[in-house]
């Protein structure tokens, strides 16, 4: 539920997706405060639980959440909560999502199937969401429509291309999410 303080509306947005799709990078690239991250070094013990073969060179992982803040307009502040991507941490998602007005589901074209748990979660929750395909260097590039078809996303769910490292790109995704959430929000009962 949005909060109104001093003329500004503050709202909670969730950034979700599979392991290593760029959620922490997304939050870091756009946050106007030093983001809170819960990055931990990946250990040998986790290697048997977390398949990191698709993300070579990844040495840390989110173990609880990421948190950042961005002011989109002088009267609109977004609080960003990034989820952990590994299945063993999904039990936290319900708490992280509580009170959110929308979600960004980040996807990687090299492993679109890793997006399905997050997509299923948000489709089942009824929370408005957008799919943002993070354009990794060297990854296959597909149109938003081709990704939509591959993920079997309904037409009302925006599918966007982005670069989670680039502030303007993440702002574009967040702006589209806010507009989508407003369009999906039912009119108040009079």
C-alpha positions, 0 to 999 in steps of 0.5 A: 500500500502506498504511503503519503508523507509530506506530499510524496507517495512512497511505495514498495517494488520487488525485483525478482528473478532467477539466480544470477540474473542481475537483481543486485546490479539492478538495485545498485544501478538506480539507488540514490542511497547506498544500497543495503545488500546481503551478498555472501561469498559463494562457498564449496558447500553451496556448489552442491545446492546452487547451480552456478554453471550458467554464471561463470565468475560469480563469486557472491550471492544474495542470501536475504535481500537487497534494498534501495530507494529512488525518487522517480518524481518529486512526489513519488519515491520507490523502495526497491526490495531485491529477492534472493534467486536460489530456490532454497531462499524462496521461503522469504518471498512472501515477506518481501512481497507483502505490501508491494504494488508491483514487481520486476521479474528479471530474465536472462535469454541464456536461461529463460527457464530460470524465470518460470518460478518468479513468473508463476509466483507473481501470476499466482499472487495477482501482483502487477509485474513486468518482465525485464530481459537483462541484456548480458554481454555476449548473450543472445539478443531477442526481441521483446515479442520473441521473449514474450512468446518463449515465456508464454506471457499474456499481452497485458504483461509488459516485456521489456529489454534492459541493461541492469547496469545502466541507471537510465535503463533501470529507471525506464523499467521502473517507470513502465512498472509503475504505469502498468501497476496503476493501469492494473489497479482497480478503481476505488469503490465509492 
